[in-house]
Amino acid sequence: MARGFPDWQDTKGLNRQGEYIPYFAEPPLWWFDDFNSPTFKWTQIGATVSHRAGSETGVANDVPWSGEGLMRLYSTTNNTAQAMVLLGAPTTETDLGIEIVMSYHSADDYTDSNTDHEVIKLDVYNGSTNIRVILTWNPATGNWYVTGPTAADVNLVGTVKSGGSAWSVVKLVFNLSDGYYKRLYVGNWSADISAYQLYAVGATTSNGSQISMKYKCIATEMYQYTNIGFVKVTYGES
C-alpha cells in the first residue's frame, strides 16, 4: 500500500526523521532500553543517577517519554553526573546508529549548562584498539561537536538547540569499519558529517563496548539534571 507515494513506487516505510527507506520502516534493532524494566542496567559514575520504573517514584515530578520509566542524571555545582552500561561488541559490517530521547527538567538547566555534556559516547574494544564515538553539546549556544582522530572536538553546525524541557530525539550514525561518522539528527534537523573521522586509541581490553552519557553543572548553578527516555542502538543504517 502506498503511503503518500505513487502506487508503482516501493514504499515500505519512512524512518523516524521522515526520510524514505526502501526496505525497512526503521533499521534493525541491536539494543534498546526504555527504562521501564524494574532492573536498572546502568552504572552511576560521579553524581546521582536515578531510575524510575513502574510504580517507583525515584524521579519525582518528571513525566516519562513513554510508559513509566526514565533515567535522570543529577549534578550539583561543579559536579558531573555520568551513567554507563556495558554491552557486547556491535557489528562492524554496516553503519550503526545510537538514538536517544532527552529533556532538561527546567529552562534554567537548559540554558545555563556548560559544554561538558557528552550526549552520546560509545567505546568499542577489539583487543587492540578502543574506538570512541563521542557527541557533545553546549545547550547555551546550541553548538554540537564530534570528537575526531586527534581527540579534538569539531564544531559541526553552530546553533541547533534541543527542546529544553520538552523531549527531543538525537541520533548519531557512524561506521566502525571505515572509521567515520555519517549523519547527525536533532529533532527534524539533520547534517551530513561523513567527512569526520572517529577517535581511536590503543587498548588491550577484550571485545566489548560501553555506552555512556555525562552532564555537568556549572559553578553559577546549584544543580542541573537531564532526563533520558530511551537509548537505542540500530544497525543497517542507510
C-alpha positions, 0 to 999 in steps of 0.5 A: 500500500502506498503511503503518500507515494505513487502506487508503482513506487516501493514504499515500505516505510519512512524512518523516524526523521521522515526520510524514505527507506526502501526496505525497512520502516526503521533499521534493525534493532541491536539494543534498546532500553526504555527504562521501564524494566524494574532492573536498572542496567546502568552504572552511576559514575560521579553524581546521582543517577536515578531510575524510575520504573513502574510504580517507583517514584525515584524521579519525582515530578518528571513525566516519562517519554513513554510508559513509566520509566526514565533515567535522570542524571543529577549534578550539583555545582561543579559536579558531573553526573555520568551513567554507563552500561556495558554491552557486547561488541556491535557489528562492524559490517554496516553503519550503526546508529545510537538514538536517544530521547532527552529533556532538561527538567527546567529552562534554567538547566537548559540554558545555563549548562556548560559544554561538558555534556557528552550526549552520546559516547560509545567505546568499542574494544577489539583487543587492540584498539578502543574506538570512541564515538563521542557527541557533545553539546553546549545547550547555551549556544546550541553548538554540537561537536564530534570528537575526531582522530586527534581527540579534538572536538569539531564544531559541526553546525553552530546553533541547533538547540534541543527542546529544553524541557520538552523531549527531543530525539538525537541520533548519531550514525557512524561506521566502525569499519571505515572509521567515520561518522555519517549523519547527525539528527536533532529533532527534524534537523539533520547534517551530513558529517561523513567527512569526520573521522572517529577517535581511536586509541590503543587498548588491550581490553577484550571485545566489548563496548560501553555506552555512556552519557555525562552532564555537568553543572556549572559553578553559577548553578546549584544543580542541573539534571537531564532526563533520558527516555530511551537509548537505542542502538540500530544497525543497517543504517542507510 
